[in-house]
Amino acid sequence: MPRAAGASVVSDEIVLNIDLAPTILDIAGVKNDDSPMQGSSLRPLIMGETVPWRQACLYEYVQEDEFWRGPGVAPTPTILALRTHTHKLVTYPDYDNWTQLFDLEADPYEMRNLVGYERAVTRHVAMCTLLDQQLRKTGYVDRSIPDRWLVGLTNSYFSYRAHASIPTASRRPPLLHPNC
């Protein structure tokens, strides 16, 4: 680490393992401006600098076929998720009713799924939109997702289509993931 860095550095920024390679290259003085790496150098954070930083991180797990998990072992479903400093959205493209939305400030142990509650619709849409942006930014390739949109924002008391702040399919292309 650079000598100017303190013995320990604490940051509340969202950092990921994909930040390690860019950090090592940066500290070694290697320019990687044209690199396809998605991570960012942690050097500014290590040095205590205030810099613009990511506000969310994308999580993806693609279901493995039987060859990798072994015969008779139940598969872990494909997961597309997004975490911000305050919320987490977890979608399972093959399972419409499994979508989860958590307020990490009010519910740090993720015990109350907010999907389907009218009071959480605006946050749900914002997280779905941000997830869609992250998937597009990273070049996510749709591996099995059918053409569905905003599943999970309805319940017997409320229809998302009646909510004025939610864009309709005619105003924007469908999201890349089905369960938002």
Backbone as a printed PyTorch tensor [residue, N CA C, xyz], in Angstrom:
tensor([[[  0.8330,  -1.1890,   0.0000],
         [  0.0000,   0.0000,   0.0000],
         [  0.8710,   1.2430,   0.0000]],

        [[  0.3430,   2.3010,  -0.5190],
         [  1.1130,   3.5530,  -0.4900],
         [  1.4500,   3.9480,   0.9450]],

        [[  2.6220,   4.5050,   1.1260],
         [  3.0640,   4.8820,   2.4760],
         [  2.1540,   5.9200,   3.1200]],

        [[  1.5030,   6.7340,   2.3360],
         [  0.6490,   7.7860,   2.8830],
         [ -0.6330,   7.2340,   3.4990]],

        [[ -0.9590,   5.9840,   3.2060],
         [ -2.1740,   5.3830,   3.7750],
         [ -1.9430,   5.0830,   5.2470]],

        [[ -2.9760,   5.2890,   6.0380],
         [ -2.8750,   5.0040,   7.4600],
         [ -2.8390,   3.5010,   7.7290]],

        [[ -2.6150,   3.1580,   8.9940],
         [ -2.5350,   1.7450,   9.3680],
         [ -3.8420,   1.0210,   9.1150]],

        [[ -4.9500,   1.6900,   9.3020],
         [ -6.2390,   1.0840,   8.9850],
         [ -7.1380,   2.1640,   8.3980]],

        [[ -7.8950,   1.7540,   7.4300],
         [ -8.7870,   2.6840,   6.7570],
         [-10.1870,   2.0960,   6.8060]],

        [[-11.1520,   2.9000,   7.2060],
         [-12.5420,   2.4690,   7.2480],
         [-13.3290,   3.3480,   6.2920]],

        [[-14.1580,   2.6930,   5.4690],
         [-14.9720,   3.4340,   4.5180],
         [-16.3530,   2.8060,   4.4710]],

        [[-17.3630,   3.6330,   4.3120],
         [-18.7280,   3.1290,   4.1660],
         [-19.1250,   2.9490,   2.7020]],

        [[-18.1770,   3.1380,   1.7780],
         [-18.4700,   2.9800,   0.3590],
         [-18.6910,   1.4990,   0.0280]],

        [[-19.3890,   1.2680,  -1.0550],
         [-19.6340,  -0.0960,  -1.5270],
         [-18.4260,  -0.5270,  -2.3460]],

        [[-17.6620,  -1.4680,  -1.8040],
         [-16.4990,  -1.9940,  -2.5140],
         [-16.7330,  -3.4700,  -2.8070]],

        [[-16.1090,  -3.9300,  -3.8820],
         [-16.3290,  -5.2910,  -4.3510],
         [-14.9990,  -5.9780,  -4.6430]],

        [[-15.0210,  -7.3000,  -4.7330],
         [-13.8010,  -8.0220,  -5.0660],
         [-13.2840,  -7.6410,  -6.4560]],

        [[-14.1470,  -7.1860,  -7.3450],
         [-13.7010,  -6.7710,  -8.6810],
         [-12.8870,  -5.4810,  -8.6300]],

        [[-12.8050,  -4.8530,  -7.4740],
         [-11.9940,  -3.6440,  -7.3100],
         [-10.5280,  -3.9700,  -7.0100]],

        [[-10.2300,  -5.2090,  -6.6750],
         [ -8.8610,  -5.5520,  -6.2690],
         [ -7.8560,  -5.4320,  -7.4080]],

        [[ -8.1580,  -6.0040,  -8.5770],
         [ -7.2010,  -5.9340,  -9.6950],
         [ -6.9390,  -4.4820, -10.1090]],

        [[ -7.9770,  -3.6470, -10.3010],
         [ -7.6900,  -2.2530, -10.6370],
         [ -6.8860,  -1.5260,  -9.5570]],

        [[ -7.1020,  -1.9040,  -8.3020],
         [ -6.3500,  -1.2790,  -7.2010],
         [ -4.8770,  -1.6510,  -7.2850]],

        [[ -4.6000,  -2.9210,  -7.4930],
         [ -3.2030,  -3.3840,  -7.5890],
         [ -2.5160,  -2.7100,  -8.7740]],

        [[ -3.1910,  -2.6650,  -9.9160],
         [ -2.6090,  -2.0140, -11.0950],
         [ -2.3490,  -0.5310, -10.8360]],

        [[ -3.2880,   0.1410, -10.1770],
         [ -3.1500,   1.5680,  -9.8870],
         [ -1.9680,   1.8150,  -8.9620]],

        [[ -1.8580,   1.0510,  -7.9060],
         [ -0.7630,   1.2300,  -6.9480],
         [  0.5840,   0.9160,  -7.6060]],

        [[  0.5680,  -0.0320,  -8.5520],
         [  1.8060,  -0.3830,  -9.2650],
         [  2.1440,   0.6230, -10.3550]],

        [[  1.2380,   1.5840, -10.5950],
         [  1.4960,   2.6020, -11.5980],
         [  1.1380,   2.1890, -13.0160]],

        [[  0.3820,   1.1020, -13.1580],
         [ -0.0220,   0.6220, -14.4770],
         [ -1.3520,   1.2660, -14.8530]],

        [[ -1.3660,   1.9230, -16.0040],
         [ -2.6040,   2.5410, -16.4930],
         [ -3.4890,   1.4620, -17.0980]],

        [[ -4.7560,   1.4700, -16.7830],
         [ -5.6880,   0.4980, -17.3730],
         [ -6.9730,   1.1870, -17.8210]],

        [[ -6.8310,   2.3860, -18.3610],
         [ -7.9940,   3.1660, -18.7760],
         [ -8.8310,   2.4630, -19.8420]],

        [[ -8.2030,   1.6820, -20.7190],
         [ -8.9160,   1.0070, -21.7940],
         [ -9.3170,  -0.4160, -21.4250]],

        [[ -9.1500,  -0.7780, -20.1870],
         [ -9.4410,  -2.1410, -19.7510],
         [-10.9370,  -2.4000, -19.6720]],

        [[-11.3640,  -3.6160, -20.0000],
         [-12.7840,  -3.9540, -19.8500],
         [-13.1770,  -4.3010, -18.4050]],

        [[-12.2350,  -4.2050, -17.4790],
         [-12.5540,  -4.5190, -16.0860],
         [-13.6390,  -3.5880, -15.5690]],

        [[-14.5580,  -4.1280, -14.7790],
         [-15.6640,  -3.3440, -14.2460],
         [-15.3540,  -2.7190, -12.8920]],

        [[-14.3240,  -3.1550, -12.2460],
         [-13.9880,  -2.6350, -10.9320],
         [-13.3240,  -1.2680, -10.9950]],

        [[-13.1510,  -0.6800,  -9.8140],
         [-12.5070,   0.6320,  -9.6770],
         [-11.3950,   0.5320,  -8.6530]],

        [[-10.3510,   1.2970,  -8.8610],
         [ -9.2470,   1.2940,  -7.9190],
         [ -9.7090,   1.8230,  -6.5620]],

        [[ -9.3140,   1.1320,  -5.5250],
         [ -9.6280,   1.5420,  -4.1530],
         [ -8.6150,   2.5580,  -3.6100]],

        [[ -7.5700,   2.8360,  -4.3800],
         [ -6.5150,   3.7340,  -3.9070],
         [ -7.0480,   5.0480,  -3.3590]],

        [[ -7.9810,   5.7290,  -4.0610],
         [ -8.4720,   6.9900,  -3.4890],
         [ -9.1330,   6.8040,  -2.1160]],

        [[ -9.8530,   5.7050,  -1.9450],
         [-10.4920,   5.4580,  -0.6470],
         [ -9.4430,   5.1330,   0.4180]],

        [[ -8.4400,   4.3540,   0.0270],
         [ -7.3620,   3.9980,   0.9520],
         [ -6.6140,   5.2490,   1.4020]],

        [[ -6.4740,   6.1980,   0.4930],
         [ -5.7420,   7.4300,   0.7910],
         [ -6.6210,   8.4580,   1.5050]],

        [[ -7.8930,   8.1050,   1.7400],
         [ -8.7850,   9.0140,   2.4500],
         [ -9.3610,  10.1210,   1.5900]],

        [[ -9.2400,   9.9970,   0.2670],
         [ -9.7670,  11.0100,  -0.6350],
         [-11.2820,  10.8770,  -0.7600]],

        [[-11.9350,  11.9880,  -0.9970],
         [-13.3680,  11.9820,  -1.2730],
         [-13.5320,  11.9920,  -2.7880]],

        [[-14.0610,  10.9050,  -3.3150],
         [-14.2160,  10.7650,  -4.7640],
         [-15.6230,  10.2420,  -5.0630]],

        [[-16.1410,  10.5290,  -6.2630],
         [-17.4230,   9.9210,  -6.6290],
         [-17.2640,   8.3970,  -6.6340]],

        [[-18.2290,   7.7180,  -6.0670],
         [-18.1160,   6.2610,  -5.9430],
         [-19.4460,   5.6120,  -6.2890]],

        [[-19.4180,   4.3210,  -6.5280],
         [-20.6450,   3.6060,  -6.9040],
         [-21.6780,   3.7080,  -5.7920]],

        [[-22.9220,   3.7930,  -6.2050],
         [-24.0320,   3.8760,  -5.2620],
         [-24.7850,   2.5600,  -5.1410]],

        [[-24.4040,   1.5880,  -5.9710],
         [-25.0810,   0.2980,  -5.9480],
         [-24.1430,  -0.7680,  -6.4920]],

        [[-24.4270,  -2.0000,  -6.1310],
         [-23.6720,  -3.1060,  -6.7280],
         [-24.6480,  -4.1620,  -7.2300]],

        [[-24.2440,  -4.7870,  -8.3160],
         [-25.0210,  -5.8210,  -8.9760],
         [-24.5190,  -7.1800,  -8.5190]],

        [[-25.4480,  -8.0690,  -8.2550],
         [-25.1070,  -9.4470,  -7.9090],
         [-25.8060, -10.3510,  -8.9060]],

        [[-25.0630, -11.3210,  -9.4330],
         [-25.6480, -12.2710, -10.3770],
         [-25.1550, -13.6670, -10.0290]],

        [[-26.0750, -14.6000,  -9.9870],
         [-25.7270, -16.0060,  -9.8600],
         [-26.5240, -16.7460, -10.9250]],

        [[-25.8430, -17.4620, -11.7870],
         [-26.5090, -18.1910, -12.8520],
         [-26.6220, -19.6490, -12.4480]],

        [[-27.8330, -20.1720, -12.5310],
         [-28.0930, -21.5620, -12.1500],
         [-27.1390, -22.4920, -12.8880]],

        [[-26.5510, -23.4000, -12.1450],
         [-25.6220, -24.3640, -12.7190],
         [-26.3850, -25.5800, -13.2130]],

        [[-25.8810, -26.1760, -14.2650],
         [-26.5370, -27.3890, -14.7450],
         [-26.1200, -28.5730, -13.8740]],

        [[-26.7240, -29.7180, -14.1040],
         [-26.4970, -30.8840, -13.2480],
         [-25.0480, -31.3460, -13.2580]],

        [[-24.3370, -31.1160, -14.3610],
         [-22.9410, -31.5180, -14.4440],
         [-22.1200, -30.8930, -13.3070]],

        [[-22.3760, -29.6390, -13.0020],
         [-21.5840, -28.9430, -11.9930],
         [-22.0670, -29.1730, -10.5730]],

        [[-23.3530, -29.3730, -10.3810],
         [-23.8560, -29.5220,  -9.0140],
         [-23.9520, -30.9800,  -8.6020]],

        [[-23.9350, -31.9020,  -9.5340],
         [-24.0020, -33.3270,  -9.2340],
         [-25.4180, -33.8480,  -9.3140]],

        [[-25.5710, -35.1310,  -9.5870],
         [-26.9040, -35.7220,  -9.7280],
         [-27.6540, -35.7180,  -8.3990]],

        [[-28.9220, -35.4050,  -8.4720],
         [-29.7750, -35.4320,  -7.2810],
         [-29.6610, -34.2180,  -6.3870]],

        [[-28.8410, -33.2660,  -6.7260],
         [-28.6740, -32.0630,  -5.9100],
         [-29.5790, -30.9690,  -6.4900]],

        [[-30.4260, -30.4080,  -5.6500],
         [-31.3430, -29.3640,  -6.1130],
         [-30.5490, -28.1370,  -6.5490]],

        [[-30.9220, -27.5400,  -7.6790],
         [-30.1730, -26.3770,  -8.1560],
         [-30.4960, -25.1180,  -7.3610]],

        [[-29.4990, -24.2650,  -7.2450],
         [-29.7380, -22.9230,  -6.7340],
         [-30.2580, -22.1150,  -7.9170]],

        [[-31.3810, -21.4350,  -7.7780],
         [-31.9380, -20.7210,  -8.9270],
         [-31.0800, -19.5320,  -9.3390]],

        [[-31.2530, -19.1080, -10.5860],
         [-30.5940, -17.8970, -11.0610],
         [-31.0880, -16.7210, -10.2230]],

        [[-30.1460, -15.8630,  -9.8340],
         [-30.4700, -14.7010,  -9.0000],
         [-29.8730, -13.4580,  -9.6540]],

        [[-30.6700, -12.4120,  -9.7270],
         [-30.1930, -11.0860, -10.1170],
         [-30.5720, -10.1530,  -8.9790]],

        [[-29.5880,  -9.4840,  -8.4030],
         [-29.8620,  -8.6510,  -7.2310],
         [-29.0980,  -7.3390,  -7.3210]],

        [[-29.5840,  -6.3780,  -6.5540],
         [-28.9600,  -5.0600,  -6.4940],
         [-28.9740,  -4.6040,  -5.0450]],

        [[-27.8240,  -4.0740,  -4.6060],
         [-27.7460,  -3.5350,  -3.2430],
         [-27.2640,  -2.1020,  -3.3180]],

        [[-27.9600,  -1.2460,  -2.5950],
         [-27.5200,   0.1290,  -2.4220],
         [-27.1430,   0.2810,  -0.9520]],

        [[-26.8070,   1.4900,  -0.5310],
         [-26.4930,   1.7100,   0.8830],
         [-27.7110,   1.4650,   1.7660]],

        [[-28.9040,   1.6360,   1.2100],
         [-30.1100,   1.5790,   2.0440],
         [-31.0850,   0.4490,   1.7150]],

        [[-30.9850,  -0.1500,   0.5200],
         [-31.9690,  -1.1550,   0.1190],
         [-31.3200,  -2.3150,  -0.6190]],

        [[-32.0260,  -3.4290,  -0.6510],
         [-31.5960,  -4.5900,  -1.4210],
         [-32.7970,  -5.1560,  -2.1660]],

        [[-32.5990,  -5.4000,  -3.4600],
         [-33.6040,  -6.0310,  -4.3050],
         [-33.0270,  -7.3450,  -4.7930]],

        [[-33.7740,  -8.4390,  -4.6010],
         [-33.3440,  -9.7590,  -5.0500],
         [-34.4280, -10.3130,  -5.9530]],

        [[-34.0440, -10.6610,  -7.1880],
         [-35.0090, -11.2520,  -8.1150],
         [-34.5340, -12.6330,  -8.5290]],

        [[-35.4830, -13.4970,  -8.7940],
         [-35.2360, -14.8500,  -9.2730],
         [-35.9860, -14.9710, -10.5970]],

        [[-35.3050, -14.8170, -11.7310],
         [-35.9880, -14.7550, -13.0160],
         [-36.9280, -15.9160, -13.3180]],

        [[-36.6680, -17.0800, -12.7720],
         [-37.5230, -18.2280, -13.0500],
         [-38.6820, -18.3780, -12.0610]],

        [[-38.7430, -17.5070, -11.0560],
         [-39.7590, -17.6300, -10.0110],
         [-40.3860, -16.2620,  -9.7380]],

        [[-41.5280, -16.0220, -10.3230],
         [-42.1870, -14.7180, -10.2410],
         [-42.4400, -14.2410,  -8.8140]],

        [[-42.8340, -15.1220,  -7.9510],
         [-43.2840, -14.7130,  -6.6100],
         [-42.1770, -14.7160,  -5.5600]],

        [[-40.9510, -14.8710,  -5.9600],
         [-39.8490, -14.9100,  -5.0020],
         [-39.1470, -13.5630,  -4.8390]],

        [[-39.5040, -12.5580,  -5.5990],
         [-38.8160, -11.2670,  -5.5370],
         [-38.8490, -10.7130,  -4.1160]],

        [[-37.7190, -10.1520,  -3.7020],
         [-37.5990,  -9.5990,  -2.3550],
         [-37.0490,  -8.1820,  -2.4160]],

        [[-37.5760,  -7.3290,  -1.5750],
         [-37.0970,  -5.9570,  -1.4320],
         [-36.9900,  -5.6660,   0.0600]],

        [[-35.8210,  -5.2120,   0.4690],
         [-35.6020,  -4.9380,   1.8850],
         [-35.0970,  -3.5120,   2.0870]],

        [[-35.5690,  -2.8790,   3.1450],
         [-35.0630,  -1.5940,   3.5970],
         [-33.9900,  -1.9170,   4.6350]],

        [[-32.7260,  -1.7930,   4.2780],
         [-31.6270,  -2.2200,   5.1380],
         [-31.4210,  -1.3250,   6.3490]],

        [[-31.9400,  -0.1100,   6.2990],
         [-31.8380,   0.7660,   7.4610],
         [-32.8750,   0.3950,   8.5130]],

        [[-34.1190,   0.1870,   8.0970],
         [-35.1970,  -0.1500,   9.0240],
         [-35.2140,  -1.6340,   9.3760]],

        [[-34.6510,  -2.4600,   8.4990],
         [-34.7200,  -3.9200,   8.6490],
         [-33.3710,  -4.5460,   8.2740]],

        [[-32.3270,  -4.3130,   9.0880],
         [-30.9850,  -4.7780,   8.7160],
         [-30.8510,  -6.3010,   8.6320]],

        [[-31.7630,  -7.0390,   9.2600],
         [-31.6920,  -8.5030,   9.2190],
         [-32.5620,  -9.0870,   8.1100]],

        [[-33.1380,  -8.2240,   7.2890],
         [-33.9330,  -8.6210,   6.1250],
         [-35.0480,  -9.6030,   6.4970]],

        [[-35.8730,  -9.1740,   7.4230],
         [-36.9830, -10.0110,   7.8980],
         [-38.3110,  -9.6350,   7.2480]],

        [[-38.4150,  -8.4100,   6.6890],
         [-39.6870,  -7.9460,   6.1140],
         [-39.5210,  -7.6460,   4.6260]],

        [[-40.0740,  -8.5380,   3.8100],
         [-40.0580,  -8.3350,   2.3670],
         [-41.1080,  -7.2840,   2.0190]],

        [[-40.7010,  -6.2030,   1.3630],
         [-41.6010,  -5.0900,   1.0590],
         [-42.3280,  -5.2290,  -0.2730]],

        [[-42.0230,  -6.2480,  -1.0530],
         [-42.6820,  -6.4290,  -2.3510],
         [-44.1780,  -6.6440,  -2.1350]],

        [[-44.9740,  -5.9230,  -2.9040],
         [-46.4220,  -6.0560,  -2.8240],
         [-47.1000,  -5.0520,  -1.9190]],

        [[-46.3100,  -4.2780,  -1.1640],
         [-46.8940,  -3.2650,  -0.2920],
         [-46.9480,  -1.9290,  -1.0330]],

        [[-48.1090,  -1.3080,  -1.0200],
         [-48.2960,  -0.0540,  -1.7510],
         [-47.2910,   1.0050,  -1.3310]],

        [[-46.9550,   1.0640,  -0.0500],
         [-46.0230,   2.0800,   0.4340],
         [-44.6090,   1.8890,  -0.1090]],

        [[-44.3180,   0.7040,  -0.6460],
         [-42.9740,   0.4280,  -1.1480],
         [-42.8880,   0.4340,  -2.6760]],

        [[-43.9800,   0.7330,  -3.3560],
         [-43.9910,   0.6650,  -4.8160],
         [-42.9640,   1.6080,  -5.4390]],

        [[-42.8890,   2.8250,  -4.9800],
         [-41.9510,   3.7850,  -5.5580],
         [-40.5190,   3.2880,  -5.4050]],

        [[-40.1740,   2.7790,  -4.2240],
         [-38.8250,   2.2450,  -3.9860],
         [-38.5880,   1.0100,  -4.8520]],

        [[-39.5990,   0.1460,  -4.9720],
         [-39.4750,  -1.0680,  -5.7820],
         [-39.1720,  -0.6920,  -7.2390]],

        [[-39.9140,   0.2480,  -7.7700],
         [-39.7020,   0.6790,  -9.1550],
         [-38.3110,   1.3040,  -9.3120]],

        [[-37.9080,   2.1210,  -8.3530],
         [-36.5840,   2.7490,  -8.4270],
         [-35.4810,   1.6930,  -8.4090]],

        [[-35.6150,   0.6950,  -7.5650],
         [-34.6110,  -0.3660,  -7.4990],
         [-34.6200,  -1.2080,  -8.7730]],

        [[-35.7960,  -1.4860,  -9.3130],
         [-35.8820,  -2.2400, -10.5700],
         [-35.2360,  -1.4560, -11.7090]],

        [[-35.4670,  -0.1690, -11.7330],
         [-34.8790,   0.6780, -12.7730],
         [-33.3660,   0.6980, -12.6420]],

        [[-32.8800,   0.8160, -11.4110],
         [-31.4380,   0.8150, -11.1800],
         [-30.8370,  -0.5460, -11.5310]],

        [[-31.5270,  -1.6230, -11.1960],
         [-31.0640,  -2.9570, -11.5640],
         [-30.9830,  -3.0790, -13.0860]],

        [[-32.0030,  -2.6070, -13.7590],
         [-32.0180,  -2.6270, -15.2230],
         [-30.8210,  -1.8440, -15.7780]],

        [[-30.5410,  -0.6740, -15.2150],
         [-29.4070,   0.1310, -15.6760],
         [-28.0860,  -0.6130, -15.4690]],

        [[-27.9480,  -1.2510, -14.3140],
         [-26.7160,  -1.9920, -14.0250],
         [-26.5490,  -3.1860, -14.9660]],

        [[-27.6530,  -3.8770, -15.2510],
         [-27.5820,  -5.0190, -16.1720],
         [-27.1700,  -4.5570, -17.5680]],

        [[-27.7230,  -3.4580, -18.0060],
         [-27.3610,  -2.9270, -19.3250],
         [-25.9040,  -2.4490, -19.3360]],

        [[-25.4970,  -1.7640, -18.2720],
         [-24.1370,  -1.2220, -18.1860],
         [-23.0920,  -2.3380, -18.2310]],

        [[-23.3720,  -3.4420, -17.6000],
         [-22.4060,  -4.5400, -17.5420],
         [-22.5380,  -5.4980, -18.7170]],

        [[-23.5050,  -5.2560, -19.5990],
         [-23.6600,  -6.1210, -20.7660],
         [-24.2950,  -7.4580, -20.4390]],

        [[-25.1310,  -7.4770, -19.4380],
         [-25.7990,  -8.7230, -19.0470],
         [-26.4960,  -9.3600, -20.2470]],

        [[-26.3420, -10.6510, -20.3700],
         [-26.9750, -11.3960, -21.4430],
         [-28.1150, -12.2060, -20.8540]],

        [[-29.3070, -11.9660, -21.3620],
         [-30.5030, -12.6850, -20.9270],
         [-30.3290, -14.1610, -21.2650]],

        [[-30.2690, -14.9940, -20.2440],
         [-30.0200, -16.4080, -20.4770],
         [-31.2910, -17.2420, -20.5380]],

        [[-32.3830, -16.7630, -19.9590],
         [-33.6040, -17.5770, -19.9650],
         [-34.8380, -16.7800, -19.5850]],

        [[-34.7440, -15.4580, -19.5850],
         [-35.8210, -14.6600, -19.0310],
         [-36.9230, -14.4280, -20.0640]],

        [[-38.1510, -14.8140, -19.7520],
         [-39.2500, -14.5570, -20.6800],
         [-39.6290, -13.0750, -20.6980]],

        [[-40.4670, -12.7000, -21.6240],
         [-40.8440, -11.3020, -21.8120],
         [-41.9670, -10.9320, -20.8410]],

        [[-41.5810, -10.6360, -19.5880],
         [-42.5180, -10.1860, -18.5610],
         [-41.9530,  -8.9350, -17.9270]],

        [[-42.8020,  -8.1550, -17.2700],
         [-42.3440,  -6.8680, -16.7590],
         [-43.0880,  -6.4840, -15.4920]],

        [[-42.3710,  -6.0530, -14.4950],
         [-42.9120,  -5.5460, -13.2380],
         [-43.7930,  -6.5380, -12.4930]],

        [[-43.4570,  -7.8250, -12.5740],
         [-44.1820,  -8.8350, -11.8180],
         [-43.8860,  -8.6140, -10.3350]],

        [[-44.8740,  -8.7460,  -9.5030],
         [-44.6720,  -8.5920,  -8.0730],
         [-45.1180,  -7.2520,  -7.5380]],

        [[-45.4580,  -6.3020,  -8.4100],
         [-45.9100,  -5.0080,  -7.9260],
         [-47.4250,  -4.9460,  -7.8110]],

        [[-48.0730,  -6.0680,  -7.8400],
         [-49.5250,  -6.0770,  -7.7200],
         [-49.9150,  -6.8680,  -6.4810]],

        [[-51.0220,  -6.4990,  -5.9190],
         [-51.6560,  -7.3090,  -4.8860],
         [-53.1520,  -7.0340,  -4.9730]],

        [[-53.9370,  -7.6390,  -4.1030],
         [-55.3840,  -7.5010,  -4.2300],
         [-55.8690,  -6.0790,  -3.9840]],

        [[-55.0480,  -5.2160,  -3.3840],
         [-55.4590,  -3.8540,  -3.0560],
         [-54.9340,  -2.8120,  -4.0250]],

        [[-53.9810,  -3.1920,  -4.8520],
         [-53.2910,  -2.1770,  -5.6160],
         [-52.8050,  -2.7160,  -6.9460]],

        [[-52.9490,  -1.9410,  -7.9830],
         [-52.4380,  -2.3330,  -9.2910],
         [-51.3550,  -1.3530,  -9.6950]],

        [[-50.1740,  -1.8550, -10.0320],
         [-49.0750,  -0.9580, -10.3870],
         [-49.3870,  -0.1520, -11.6300]],

        [[-50.2150,  -0.6460, -12.5230],
         [-50.5210,   0.0840, -13.7420],
         [-51.2780,   1.3780, -13.4450]],

        [[-51.9350,   1.4490, -12.3010],
         [-52.6670,   2.6510, -11.9310],
         [-51.7440,   3.6980, -11.3030]],

        [[-50.5450,   3.2940, -10.9460],
         [-49.6070,   4.1950, -10.2910],
         [-48.9620,   5.0950, -11.3390]],

        [[-49.1830,   6.3820, -11.2650],
         [-48.7760,   7.3230, -12.3120],
         [-47.2650,   7.3960, -12.5000]],

        [[-46.4890,   7.1170, -11.4500],
         [-45.0480,   7.2880, -11.5760],
         [-44.3620,   6.0920, -12.2250]],

        [[-45.0960,   5.0290, -12.4790],
         [-44.4890,   3.8480, -13.0790],
         [-44.6290,   3.9230, -14.5910]],

        [[-43.5280,   3.8590, -15.3170],
         [-43.6270,   3.9320, -16.7720],
         [-44.3360,   2.7120, -17.3380]],

        [[-45.0700,   2.8970, -18.3960],
         [-45.7340,   1.7690, -19.0340],
         [-44.8320,   1.2210, -20.1210]],

        [[-45.1290,   0.0080, -20.5480],
         [-44.3120,  -0.6380, -21.5650],
         [-44.2640,   0.1800, -22.8430]],

        [[-45.2930,   0.9700, -23.1050],
         [-45.3000,   1.7660, -24.3290],
         [-44.3300,   2.9440, -24.2410]],

        [[-43.9270,   3.3460, -23.0220],
         [-43.0230,   4.4740, -22.8680],
         [-41.5660,   4.0580, -22.7380]],

        [[-41.3120,   2.8080, -22.4760],
         [-39.9350,   2.3530, -22.3380],
         [-39.8520,   0.8780, -22.6800]],

        [[-38.6860,   0.3940, -23.0380],
         [-38.5650,  -1.0310, -23.3400],
         [-38.7150,  -1.8560, -22.0740]],

        [[-39.0960,  -3.1160, -22.2020],
         [-39.2220,  -3.9630, -21.0140],
         [-37.8970,  -4.0720, -20.2770]],

        [[-37.9760,  -4.2600, -18.9850],
         [-36.7690,  -4.4740, -18.1950],
         [-36.1200,  -5.7880, -18.6260]],

        [[-34.8440,  -5.9020, -18.3990],
         [-34.1440,  -7.1190, -18.7590],
         [-34.4910,  -8.2770, -17.8340]],

        [[-35.0140,  -7.9970, -16.6810],
         [-35.3340,  -9.0300, -15.7030],
         [-36.8370,  -9.0110, -15.4630]],

        [[-37.4310, -10.1620, -15.2240],
         [-38.8840, -10.2480, -15.2120],
         [-39.5540,  -9.8870, -13.9010]],

        [[-38.8520,  -9.9530, -12.7790],
         [-39.5350,  -9.9380, -11.5010],
         [-39.5400,  -8.5920, -10.8170]],

        [[-39.4770,  -7.5460, -11.5660],
         [-39.5330,  -6.2030, -10.9830],
         [-40.8240,  -5.5330, -11.3310]]])
